[in-house]
C-alpha cells in the first residue's frame, strides 16, 4: 500500500528490456538494480515474470493515457461505440 508522500518511479520500456536481458545473462538482481539505478529490486522479479509469460509485450506499460490525444478523435470513437 502506498504511503502518504511516497513517490513512484516509472521505468521506460528500454530500461525494462535491458534489465531482463542482464538477468538472462546471469547477473544478480542486486547487480542489475545498481547498474540501472532501479530503486526496488522486487520490480525485477515482476518484469521477469511478465517477460516469461508475454515476452517483450509484457514489459509495455498500459496504464498511462496517451499524451496529446486528439479530443475530436475521442469524441468520434465514443459516438461510434454508442451506435453499436
mmCIF file as gemmi writes it, N, C-alpha and C atoms, coordinates in Angstrom:
data_model
loop_
_atom_site.group_PDB
_atom_site.id
_atom_site.type_symbol
_atom_site.label_atom_id
_atom_site.label_alt_id
_atom_site.label_comp_id
_atom_site.label_asym_id
_atom_site.label_entity_id
_atom_site.label_seq_id
_atom_site.pdbx_PDB_ins_code
_atom_site.Cartn_x
_atom_site.Cartn_y
_atom_site.Cartn_z
_atom_site.occupancy
_atom_site.B_iso_or_equiv
_atom_site.pdbx_formal_charge
_atom_site.auth_seq_id
_atom_site.auth_asym_id
_atom_site.pdbx_PDB_model_num
ATOM 1 N N . UNK Axp A 1 ? 0.834 -1.17 0 1 0 ? 1 A 1
ATOM 2 C CA . UNK Axp A 1 ? 0 0 0 1 0 ? 1 A 1
ATOM 3 C C . UNK Axp A 1 ? 0.883 1.239 0 1 0 ? 1 A 1
ATOM 4 N N . UNK Axp A 2 ? 0.458 2.218 -0.775 1 0 ? 2 A 1
ATOM 5 C CA . UNK Axp A 2 ? 1.223 3.455 -0.874 1 0 ? 2 A 1
ATOM 6 C C . UNK Axp A 2 ? 1.118 4.25 0.428 1 0 ? 2 A 1
ATOM 7 N N . UNK Axp A 3 ? 2.197 4.899 0.763 1 0 ? 3 A 1
ATOM 8 C CA . UNK Axp A 3 ? 2.221 5.731 1.958 1 0 ? 3 A 1
ATOM 9 C C . UNK Axp A 3 ? 2.126 7.193 1.553 1 0 ? 3 A 1
ATOM 10 N N . UNK Axp A 4 ? 1.63 8.005 2.441 1 0 ? 4 A 1
ATOM 11 C CA . UNK Axp A 4 ? 1.489 9.425 2.173 1 0 ? 4 A 1
ATOM 12 C C . UNK Axp A 4 ? 2.847 10.032 1.835 1 0 ? 4 A 1
ATOM 13 N N . UNK Axp A 5 ? 2.892 10.752 0.731 1 0 ? 5 A 1
ATOM 14 C CA . UNK Axp A 5 ? 4.133 11.391 0.321 1 0 ? 5 A 1
ATOM 15 C C . UNK Axp A 5 ? 5.068 10.506 -0.47 1 0 ? 5 A 1
ATOM 16 N N . UNK Axp A 6 ? 4.681 9.262 -0.691 1 0 ? 6 A 1
ATOM 17 C CA . UNK Axp A 6 ? 5.534 8.327 -1.42 1 0 ? 6 A 1
ATOM 18 C C . UNK Axp A 6 ? 5.558 8.698 -2.899 1 0 ? 6 A 1
ATOM 19 N N . UNK Axp A 7 ? 6.731 8.63 -3.503 1 0 ? 7 A 1
ATOM 20 C CA . UNK Axp A 7 ? 6.847 8.886 -4.936 1 0 ? 7 A 1
ATOM 21 C C . UNK Axp A 7 ? 7.053 7.565 -5.656 1 0 ? 7 A 1
ATOM 22 N N . UNK Axp A 8 ? 6.5 7.482 -6.836 1 0 ? 8 A 1
ATOM 23 C CA . UNK Axp A 8 ? 6.617 6.272 -7.631 1 0 ? 8 A 1
ATOM 24 C C . UNK Axp A 8 ? 7.554 6.523 -8.793 1 0 ? 8 A 1
ATOM 25 N N . UNK Axp A 9 ? 8.311 5.502 -9.152 1 0 ? 9 A 1
ATOM 26 C CA . UNK Axp A 9 ? 9.245 5.605 -10.258 1 0 ? 9 A 1
ATOM 27 C C . UNK Axp A 9 ? 8.649 4.913 -11.472 1 0 ? 9 A 1
ATOM 28 N N . UNK Axp A 10 ? 8.82 5.527 -12.631 1 0 ? 10 A 1
ATOM 29 C CA . UNK Axp A 10 ? 8.369 4.933 -13.878 1 0 ? 10 A 1
ATOM 30 C C . UNK Axp A 10 ? 9.617 4.614 -14.694 1 0 ? 10 A 1
ATOM 31 N N . UNK Axp A 11 ? 9.671 3.426 -15.219 1 0 ? 11 A 1
ATOM 32 C CA . UNK Axp A 11 ? 10.826 2.992 -15.994 1 0 ? 11 A 1
ATOM 33 C C . UNK Axp A 11 ? 10.407 2.787 -17.438 1 0 ? 11 A 1
ATOM 34 N N . UNK Axp A 12 ? 11.268 3.194 -18.341 1 0 ? 12 A 1
ATOM 35 C CA . UNK Axp A 12 ? 10.959 3.075 -19.765 1 0 ? 12 A 1
ATOM 36 C C . UNK Axp A 12 ? 10.99 1.615 -20.202 1 0 ? 12 A 1
ATOM 37 N N . UNK Axp A 13 ? 10.384 1.368 -21.335 1 0 ? 13 A 1
ATOM 38 C CA . UNK Axp A 13 ? 10.386 0.03 -21.921 1 0 ? 13 A 1
ATOM 39 C C . UNK Axp A 13 ? 11.82 -0.443 -22.148 1 0 ? 13 A 1
ATOM 40 N N . UNK Axp A 14 ? 12.67 0.468 -22.617 1 0 ? 14 A 1
ATOM 41 C CA . UNK Axp A 14 ? 14.069 0.117 -22.896 1 0 ? 14 A 1
ATOM 42 C C . UNK Axp A 14 ? 14.816 -0.288 -21.63 1 0 ? 14 A 1
ATOM 43 N N . UNK Axp A 15 ? 14.552 0.4 -20.523 1 0 ? 15 A 1
ATOM 44 C CA . UNK Axp A 15 ? 15.198 0.058 -19.258 1 0 ? 15 A 1
ATOM 45 C C . UNK Axp A 15 ? 14.756 -1.327 -18.796 1 0 ? 15 A 1
ATOM 46 N N . UNK Axp A 16 ? 13.461 -1.601 -18.905 1 0 ? 16 A 1
ATOM 47 C CA . UNK Axp A 16 ? 12.933 -2.906 -18.511 1 0 ? 16 A 1
ATOM 48 C C . UNK Axp A 16 ? 13.533 -4.008 -19.367 1 0 ? 16 A 1
ATOM 49 N N . UNK Axp A 17 ? 13.59 -3.754 -20.664 1 0 ? 17 A 1
ATOM 50 C CA . UNK Axp A 17 ? 14.14 -4.733 -21.611 1 0 ? 17 A 1
ATOM 51 C C . UNK Axp A 17 ? 15.62 -5.01 -21.302 1 0 ? 17 A 1
ATOM 52 N N . UNK Axp A 18 ? 16.356 -3.954 -21.014 1 0 ? 18 A 1
ATOM 53 C CA . UNK Axp A 18 ? 17.78 -4.095 -20.685 1 0 ? 18 A 1
ATOM 54 C C . UNK Axp A 18 ? 17.961 -4.866 -19.374 1 0 ? 18 A 1
ATOM 55 N N . UNK Axp A 19 ? 17.111 -4.586 -18.388 1 0 ? 19 A 1
ATOM 56 C CA . UNK Axp A 19 ? 17.189 -5.277 -17.097 1 0 ? 19 A 1
ATOM 57 C C . UNK Axp A 19 ? 16.928 -6.773 -17.269 1 0 ? 19 A 1
ATOM 58 N N . UNK Axp A 20 ? 15.928 -7.118 -18.072 1 0 ? 20 A 1
ATOM 59 C CA . UNK Axp A 20 ? 15.61 -8.527 -18.326 1 0 ? 20 A 1
ATOM 60 C C . UNK Axp A 20 ? 16.781 -9.205 -19.027 1 0 ? 20 A 1
ATOM 61 N N . UNK Axp A 21 ? 17.359 -8.531 -20.01 1 0 ? 21 A 1
ATOM 62 C CA . UNK Axp A 21 ? 18.499 -9.1 -20.735 1 0 ? 21 A 1
ATOM 63 C C . UNK Axp A 21 ? 19.682 -9.343 -19.798 1 0 ? 21 A 1
ATOM 64 N N . UNK Axp A 22 ? 19.935 -8.403 -18.906 1 0 ? 22 A 1
ATOM 65 C CA . UNK Axp A 22 ? 21.046 -8.547 -17.958 1 0 ? 22 A 1
ATOM 66 C C . UNK Axp A 22 ? 20.807 -9.723 -17.02 1 0 ? 22 A 1
ATOM 67 N N . UNK Axp A 23 ? 19.542 -9.896 -16.578 1 0 ? 23 A 1
ATOM 68 C CA . UNK Axp A 23 ? 19.206 -11.034 -15.697 1 0 ? 23 A 1
ATOM 69 C C . UNK Axp A 23 ? 19.385 -12.353 -16.44 1 0 ? 23 A 1
ATOM 70 N N . UNK Axp A 24 ? 18.988 -12.38 -17.716 1 0 ? 24 A 1
ATOM 71 C CA . UNK Axp A 24 ? 19.115 -13.603 -18.506 1 0 ? 24 A 1
ATOM 72 C C . UNK Axp A 24 ? 20.582 -13.952 -18.773 1 0 ? 24 A 1
ATOM 73 N N . UNK Axp A 25 ? 21.444 -12.94 -18.751 1 0 ? 25 A 1
ATOM 74 C CA . UNK Axp A 25 ? 22.88 -13.166 -18.921 1 0 ? 25 A 1
ATOM 75 C C . UNK Axp A 25 ? 23.534 -13.684 -17.65 1 0 ? 25 A 1
ATOM 76 N N . UNK Axp A 26 ? 22.786 -13.672 -16.541 1 0 ? 26 A 1
ATOM 77 C CA . UNK Axp A 26 ? 23.306 -14.245 -15.31 1 0 ? 26 A 1
ATOM 78 C C . UNK Axp A 26 ? 23.629 -13.272 -14.197 1 0 ? 26 A 1
ATOM 79 N N . UNK Axp A 27 ? 23.373 -11.991 -14.408 1 0 ? 27 A 1
ATOM 80 C CA . UNK Axp A 27 ? 23.64 -11.017 -13.357 1 0 ? 27 A 1
ATOM 81 C C . UNK Axp A 27 ? 22.596 -11.171 -12.249 1 0 ? 27 A 1
ATOM 82 N N . UNK Axp A 28 ? 22.98 -10.848 -11.036 1 0 ? 28 A 1
ATOM 83 C CA . UNK Axp A 28 ? 22.04 -10.918 -9.914 1 0 ? 28 A 1
ATOM 84 C C . UNK Axp A 28 ? 21.101 -9.713 -9.959 1 0 ? 28 A 1
ATOM 85 N N . UNK Axp A 29 ? 19.981 -9.826 -9.24 1 0 ? 29 A 1
ATOM 86 C CA . UNK Axp A 29 ? 19.03 -8.717 -9.186 1 0 ? 29 A 1
ATOM 87 C C . UNK Axp A 29 ? 19.688 -7.465 -8.602 1 0 ? 29 A 1
ATOM 88 N N . UNK Axp A 30 ? 20.516 -7.674 -7.59 1 0 ? 30 A 1
ATOM 89 C CA . UNK Axp A 30 ? 21.175 -6.541 -6.94 1 0 ? 30 A 1
ATOM 90 C C . UNK Axp A 30 ? 22.13 -5.83 -7.911 1 0 ? 30 A 1
ATOM 91 N N . UNK Axp A 31 ? 22.869 -6.6 -8.691 1 0 ? 31 A 1
ATOM 92 C CA . UNK Axp A 31 ? 23.801 -6.022 -9.663 1 0 ? 31 A 1
ATOM 93 C C . UNK Axp A 31 ? 23.054 -5.224 -10.734 1 0 ? 31 A 1
ATOM 94 N N . UNK Axp A 32 ? 21.96 -5.813 -11.237 1 0 ? 32 A 1
ATOM 95 C CA . UNK Axp A 32 ? 21.167 -5.14 -12.265 1 0 ? 32 A 1
ATOM 96 C C . UNK Axp A 32 ? 20.565 -3.858 -11.706 1 0 ? 32 A 1
ATOM 97 N N . UNK Axp A 33 ? 20.013 -3.929 -10.507 1 0 ? 33 A 1
ATOM 98 C CA . UNK Axp A 33 ? 19.386 -2.762 -9.889 1 0 ? 33 A 1
ATOM 99 C C . UNK Axp A 33 ? 20.384 -1.63 -9.7 1 0 ? 33 A 1
ATOM 100 N N . UNK Axp A 34 ? 21.578 -1.946 -9.274 1 0 ? 34 A 1
ATOM 101 C CA . UNK Axp A 34 ? 22.563 -0.88 -9.069 1 0 ? 34 A 1
ATOM 102 C C . UNK Axp A 34 ? 23.074 -0.347 -10.401 1 0 ? 34 A 1
ATOM 103 N N . UNK Axp A 35 ? 23.227 -1.2 -11.405 1 0 ? 35 A 1
ATOM 104 C CA . UNK Axp A 35 ? 23.716 -0.757 -12.711 1 0 ? 35 A 1
ATOM 105 C C . UNK Axp A 35 ? 22.714 0.158 -13.413 1 0 ? 35 A 1
ATOM 106 N N . UNK Axp A 36 ? 21.415 -0.135 -13.261 1 0 ? 36 A 1
ATOM 107 C CA . UNK Axp A 36 ? 20.389 0.639 -13.956 1 0 ? 36 A 1
ATOM 108 C C . UNK Axp A 36 ? 19.662 1.63 -13.041 1 0 ? 36 A 1
ATOM 109 N N . UNK Axp A 37 ? 20.142 1.749 -11.805 1 0 ? 37 A 1
ATOM 110 C CA . UNK Axp A 37 ? 19.57 2.664 -10.81 1 0 ? 37 A 1
ATOM 111 C C . UNK Axp A 37 ? 18.075 2.411 -10.601 1 0 ? 37 A 1
ATOM 112 N N . UNK Axp A 38 ? 17.739 1.133 -10.371 1 0 ? 38 A 1
ATOM 113 C CA . UNK Axp A 38 ? 16.367 0.731 -10.073 1 0 ? 38 A 1
ATOM 114 C C . UNK Axp A 38 ? 16.257 0.645 -8.554 1 0 ? 38 A 1
ATOM 115 N N . UNK Axp A 39 ? 15.324 1.406 -7.991 1 0 ? 39 A 1
ATOM 116 C CA . UNK Axp A 39 ? 15.256 1.502 -6.531 1 0 ? 39 A 1
ATOM 117 C C . UNK Axp A 39 ? 14.609 0.289 -5.875 1 0 ? 39 A 1
ATOM 118 N N . UNK Axp A 40 ? 13.719 -0.418 -6.574 1 0 ? 40 A 1
ATOM 119 C CA . UNK Axp A 40 ? 13.007 -1.549 -5.997 1 0 ? 40 A 1
ATOM 120 C C . UNK Axp A 40 ? 13.422 -2.844 -6.69 1 0 ? 40 A 1
ATOM 121 N N . UNK Axp A 41 ? 14.188 -3.661 -6.005 1 0 ? 41 A 1
ATOM 122 C CA . UNK Axp A 41 ? 14.674 -4.92 -6.575 1 0 ? 41 A 1
ATOM 123 C C . UNK Axp A 41 ? 13.516 -5.844 -6.923 1 0 ? 41 A 1
ATOM 124 N N . UNK Axp A 42 ? 12.433 -5.776 -6.175 1 0 ? 42 A 1
ATOM 125 C CA . UNK Axp A 42 ? 11.262 -6.605 -6.441 1 0 ? 42 A 1
ATOM 126 C C . UNK Axp A 42 ? 10.655 -6.353 -7.812 1 0 ? 42 A 1
ATOM 127 N N . UNK Axp A 43 ? 10.854 -5.153 -8.357 1 0 ? 43 A 1
ATOM 128 C CA . UNK Axp A 43 ? 10.364 -4.827 -9.703 1 0 ? 43 A 1
ATOM 129 C C . UNK Axp A 43 ? 10.969 -5.768 -10.733 1 0 ? 43 A 1
ATOM 130 N N . UNK Axp A 44 ? 12.23 -6.112 -10.546 1 0 ? 44 A 1
ATOM 131 C CA . UNK Axp A 44 ? 12.908 -7.004 -11.498 1 0 ? 44 A 1
ATOM 132 C C . UNK Axp A 44 ? 12.213 -8.357 -11.562 1 0 ? 44 A 1
ATOM 133 N N . UNK Axp A 45 ? 11.801 -8.849 -10.412 1 0 ? 45 A 1
ATOM 134 C CA . UNK Axp A 45 ? 11.101 -10.133 -10.353 1 0 ? 45 A 1
ATOM 135 C C . UNK Axp A 45 ? 9.79 -10.066 -11.14 1 0 ? 45 A 1
ATOM 136 N N . UNK Axp A 46 ? 9.058 -8.956 -10.981 1 0 ? 46 A 1
ATOM 137 C CA . UNK Axp A 46 ? 7.794 -8.768 -11.686 1 0 ? 46 A 1
ATOM 138 C C . UNK Axp A 46 ? 8.042 -8.69 -13.193 1 0 ? 46 A 1
ATOM 139 N N . UNK Axp A 47 ? 9.058 -7.921 -13.596 1 0 ? 47 A 1
ATOM 140 C CA . UNK Axp A 47 ? 9.365 -7.796 -15.02 1 0 ? 47 A 1
ATOM 141 C C . UNK Axp A 47 ? 9.764 -9.142 -15.623 1 0 ? 47 A 1
ATOM 142 N N . UNK Axp A 48 ? 10.532 -9.926 -14.88 1 0 ? 48 A 1
ATOM 143 C CA . UNK Axp A 48 ? 10.943 -11.243 -15.375 1 0 ? 48 A 1
ATOM 144 C C . UNK Axp A 48 ? 9.728 -12.151 -15.562 1 0 ? 48 A 1
ATOM 145 N N . UNK Axp A 49 ? 8.8 -12.139 -14.614 1 0 ? 49 A 1
ATOM 146 C CA . UNK Axp A 49 ? 7.596 -12.97 -14.72 1 0 ? 49 A 1
ATOM 147 C C . UNK Axp A 49 ? 6.771 -12.561 -15.938 1 0 ? 49 A 1
ATOM 148 N N . UNK Axp A 50 ? 6.581 -11.255 -16.104 1 0 ? 50 A 1
ATOM 149 C CA . UNK Axp A 50 ? 5.808 -10.773 -17.241 1 0 ? 50 A 1
ATOM 150 C C . UNK Axp A 50 ? 6.499 -11.107 -18.558 1 0 ? 50 A 1
ATOM 151 N N . UNK Axp A 51 ? 7.82 -11.02 -18.57 1 0 ? 51 A 1
ATOM 152 C CA . UNK Axp A 51 ? 8.579 -11.341 -19.781 1 0 ? 51 A 1
ATOM 153 C C . UNK Axp A 51 ? 8.424 -12.818 -20.134 1 0 ? 51 A 1
ATOM 154 N N . UNK Axp A 52 ? 8.492 -13.695 -19.14 1 0 ? 52 A 1
ATOM 155 C CA . UNK Axp A 52 ? 8.341 -15.133 -19.385 1 0 ? 52 A 1
ATOM 156 C C . UNK Axp A 52 ? 6.939 -15.468 -19.898 1 0 ? 52 A 1
ATOM 157 N N . UNK Axp A 53 ? 5.929 -14.781 -19.362 1 0 ? 53 A 1
ATOM 158 C CA . UNK Axp A 53 ? 4.545 -15.065 -19.738 1 0 ? 53 A 1
ATOM 159 C C . UNK Axp A 53 ? 4.159 -14.461 -21.085 1 0 ? 53 A 1
ATOM 160 N N . UNK Axp A 54 ? 4.573 -13.213 -21.344 1 0 ? 54 A 1
ATOM 161 C CA . UNK Axp A 54 ? 4.085 -12.482 -22.509 1 0 ? 54 A 1
ATOM 162 C C . UNK Axp A 54 ? 5.17 -12.011 -23.474 1 0 ? 54 A 1
ATOM 163 N N . UNK Axp A 55 ? 6.426 -12.271 -23.145 1 0 ? 55 A 1
ATOM 164 C CA . UNK Axp A 55 ? 7.511 -11.771 -23.987 1 0 ? 55 A 1
ATOM 165 C C . UNK Axp A 55 ? 7.691 -10.273 -23.774 1 0 ? 55 A 1
ATOM 166 N N . UNK Axp A 56 ? 8.266 -9.604 -24.768 1 0 ? 56 A 1
ATOM 167 C CA . UNK Axp A 56 ? 8.516 -8.166 -24.644 1 0 ? 56 A 1
ATOM 168 C C . UNK Axp A 56 ? 7.225 -7.376 -24.48 1 0 ? 56 A 1
ATOM 169 N N . UNK Axp A 57 ? 6.135 -7.887 -25.003 1 0 ? 57 A 1
ATOM 170 C CA . UNK Axp A 57 ? 4.833 -7.224 -24.887 1 0 ? 57 A 1
ATOM 171 C C . UNK Axp A 57 ? 4.43 -7.053 -23.419 1 0 ? 57 A 1
ATOM 172 N N . UNK Axp A 58 ? 4.87 -7.956 -22.555 1 0 ? 58 A 1
ATOM 173 C CA . UNK Axp A 58 ? 4.546 -7.881 -21.144 1 0 ? 58 A 1
ATOM 174 C C . UNK Axp A 58 ? 5.24 -6.737 -20.421 1 0 ? 58 A 1
ATOM 175 N N . UNK Axp A 59 ? 6.265 -6.17 -21.035 1 0 ? 59 A 1
ATOM 176 C CA . UNK Axp A 59 ? 7.013 -5.079 -20.407 1 0 ? 59 A 1
ATOM 177 C C . UNK Axp A 59 ? 6.429 -3.705 -20.727 1 0 ? 59 A 1
ATOM 178 N N . UNK Axp A 60 ? 5.456 -3.659 -21.635 1 0 ? 60 A 1
ATOM 179 C CA . UNK Axp A 60 ? 4.859 -2.389 -22.025 1 0 ? 60 A 1
ATOM 180 C C . UNK Axp A 60 ? 3.89 -1.926 -20.946 1 0 ? 60 A 1
ATOM 181 N N . UNK Axp A 61 ? 4.019 -0.668 -20.544 1 0 ? 61 A 1
ATOM 182 C CA . UNK Axp A 61 ? 3.144 -0.088 -19.52 1 0 ? 61 A 1
ATOM 183 C C . UNK Axp A 61 ? 1.872 0.39 -20.191 1 0 ? 61 A 1
ATOM 184 N N . UNK Axp A 62 ? 0.751 -0.196 -19.835 1 0 ? 62 A 1
ATOM 185 C CA . UNK Axp A 62 ? -0.521 0.138 -20.473 1 0 ? 62 A 1
ATOM 186 C C . UNK Axp A 62 ? -1.409 1.001 -19.576 1 0 ? 62 A 1
ATOM 187 N N . UNK Axp A 63 ? -0.889 1.468 -18.462 1 0 ? 63 A 1
ATOM 188 C CA . UNK Axp A 63 ? -1.71 2.226 -17.516 1 0 ? 63 A 1
ATOM 189 C C . UNK Axp A 63 ? -1.87 3.688 -17.889 1 0 ? 63 A 1
ATOM 190 N N . UNK Axp A 64 ? -0.947 4.242 -18.606 1 0 ? 64 A 1
ATOM 191 C CA . UNK Axp A 64 ? -0.967 5.671 -18.895 1 0 ? 64 A 1
ATOM 192 C C . UNK Axp A 64 ? -1.828 5.986 -20.099 1 0 ? 64 A 1
ATOM 193 N N . UNK Axp A 65 ? -2.403 7.192 -20.075 1 0 ? 65 A 1
ATOM 194 C CA . UNK Axp A 65 ? -3.136 7.69 -21.222 1 0 ? 65 A 1
ATOM 195 C C . UNK Axp A 65 ? -2.14 8.261 -22.217 1 0 ? 65 A 1
ATOM 196 N N . UNK Axp A 66 ? -2.541 8.314 -23.452 1 0 ? 66 A 1
ATOM 197 C CA . UNK Axp A 66 ? -1.686 8.883 -24.482 1 0 ? 66 A 1
ATOM 198 C C . UNK Axp A 66 ? -1.729 10.402 -24.35 1 0 ? 66 A 1
ATOM 199 N N . UNK Axp A 67 ? -0.559 11 -24.225 1 0 ? 67 A 1
ATOM 200 C CA . UNK Axp A 67 ? -0.46 12.447 -24.065 1 0 ? 67 A 1
ATOM 201 C C . UNK Axp A 67 ? -0.663 13.1 -25.424 1 0 ? 67 A 1
ATOM 202 N N . UNK Axp A 68 ? -1.483 14.131 -25.439 1 0 ? 68 A 1
ATOM 203 C CA . UNK Axp A 68 ? -1.708 14.856 -26.673 1 0 ? 68 A 1
ATOM 204 C C . UNK Axp A 68 ? -2.717 14.189 -27.587 1 0 ? 68 A 1
ATOM 205 N N . UNK Axp A 69 ? -3.589 13.349 -27.038 1 0 ? 69 A 1
ATOM 206 C CA . UNK Axp A 69 ? -4.592 12.709 -27.876 1 0 ? 69 A 1
ATOM 207 C C . UNK Axp A 69 ? -5.57 13.76 -28.382 1 0 ? 69 A 1
ATOM 208 N N . UNK Axp A 70 ? -6.092 13.526 -29.538 1 0 ? 70 A 1
ATOM 209 C CA . UNK Axp A 70 ? -6.987 14.467 -30.186 1 0 ? 70 A 1
ATOM 210 C C . UNK Axp A 70 ? -8.399 14.331 -29.625 1 0 ? 70 A 1
ATOM 211 N N . UNK Axp A 71 ? -8.95 15.387 -29.01 1 0 ? 71 A 1
ATOM 212 C CA . UNK Axp A 71 ? -10.289 15.29 -28.421 1 0 ? 71 A 1
ATOM 213 C C . UNK Axp A 71 ? -11.359 14.988 -29.462 1 0 ? 71 A 1
ATOM 214 N N . UNK Axp A 72 ? -11.183 15.47 -30.696 1 0 ? 72 A 1
ATOM 215 C CA . UNK Axp A 72 ? -12.161 15.194 -31.751 1 0 ? 72 A 1
ATOM 216 C C . UNK Axp A 72 ? -12.201 13.709 -32.071 1 0 ? 72 A 1
ATOM 217 N N . UNK Axp A 73 ? -11.049 13.07 -32.119 1 0 ? 73 A 1
ATOM 218 C CA . UNK Axp A 73 ? -10.976 11.641 -32.384 1 0 ? 73 A 1
ATOM 219 C C . UNK Axp A 73 ? -11.637 10.869 -31.249 1 0 ? 73 A 1
ATOM 220 N N . UNK Axp A 74 ? -11.396 11.291 -30.01 1 0 ? 74 A 1
ATOM 221 C CA . UNK Axp A 74 ? -12.023 10.642 -28.863 1 0 ? 74 A 1
ATOM 222 C C . UNK Axp A 74 ? -13.54 10.739 -28.947 1 0 ? 74 A 1
ATOM 223 N N . UNK Axp A 75 ? -14.045 11.903 -29.338 1 0 ? 75 A 1
ATOM 224 C CA . UNK Axp A 75 ? -15.481 12.11 -29.447 1 0 ? 75 A 1
ATOM 225 C C . UNK Axp A 75 ? -16.057 11.217 -30.545 1 0 ? 75 A 1
ATOM 226 N N . UNK Axp A 76 ? -15.358 11.105 -31.683 1 0 ? 76 A 1
ATOM 227 C CA . UNK Axp A 76 ? -15.82 10.274 -32.785 1 0 ? 76 A 1
ATOM 228 C C . UNK Axp A 76 ? -15.88 8.797 -32.38 1 0 ? 76 A 1
ATOM 229 N N . UNK Axp A 77 ? -14.871 8.357 -31.636 1 0 ? 77 A 1
ATOM 230 C CA . UNK Axp A 77 ? -14.834 6.965 -31.177 1 0 ? 77 A 1
ATOM 231 C C . UNK Axp A 77 ? -16 6.678 -30.23 1 0 ? 77 A 1
ATOM 232 N N . UNK Axp A 78 ? -16.295 7.613 -29.339 1 0 ? 78 A 1
ATOM 233 C CA . UNK Axp A 78 ? -17.408 7.441 -28.412 1 0 ? 78 A 1
ATOM 234 C C . UNK Axp A 78 ? -18.737 7.369 -29.158 1 0 ? 78 A 1
ATOM 235 N N . UNK Axp A 79 ? -18.889 8.217 -30.195 1 0 ? 79 A 1
ATOM 236 C CA . UNK Axp A 79 ? -20.116 8.192 -30.982 1 0 ? 79 A 1
ATOM 237 C C . UNK Axp A 79 ? -20.276 6.866 -31.712 1 0 ? 79 A 1
ATOM 238 N N . UNK Axp A 80 ? -19.17 6.341 -32.267 1 0 ? 80 A 1
ATOM 239 C CA . UNK Axp A 80 ? -19.231 5.06 -32.973 1 0 ? 80 A 1
ATOM 240 C C . UNK Axp A 80 ? -19.599 3.938 -32.024 1 0 ? 80 A 1
ATOM 241 N N . UNK Axp A 81 ? -19.045 3.969 -30.833 1 0 ? 81 A 1
ATOM 242 C CA . UNK Axp A 81 ? -19.347 2.927 -29.86 1 0 ? 81 A 1
ATOM 243 C C . UNK Axp A 81 ? -20.799 2.984 -29.397 1 0 ? 81 A 1
ATOM 244 N N . UNK Axp A 82 ? -21.338 4.202 -29.284 1 0 ? 82 A 1
ATOM 245 C CA . UNK Axp A 82 ? -22.729 4.336 -28.827 1 0 ? 82 A 1
ATOM 246 C C . UNK Axp A 82 ? -23.715 3.871 -29.9 1 0 ? 82 A 1
ATOM 247 N N . UNK Axp A 83 ? -23.306 3.888 -31.16 1 0 ? 83 A 1
ATOM 248 C CA . UNK Axp A 83 ? -24.179 3.453 -32.254 1 0 ? 83 A 1
ATOM 249 C C . UNK Axp A 83 ? -24.232 1.945 -32.384 1 0 ? 83 A 1
ATOM 250 N N . UNK Axp A 84 ? -23.265 1.24 -31.816 1 0 ? 84 A 1
ATOM 251 C CA . UNK Axp A 84 ? -23.195 -0.213 -31.954 1 0 ? 84 A 1
ATOM 252 C C . UNK Axp A 84 ? -24.134 -0.919 -31.05 1 0 ? 84 A 1
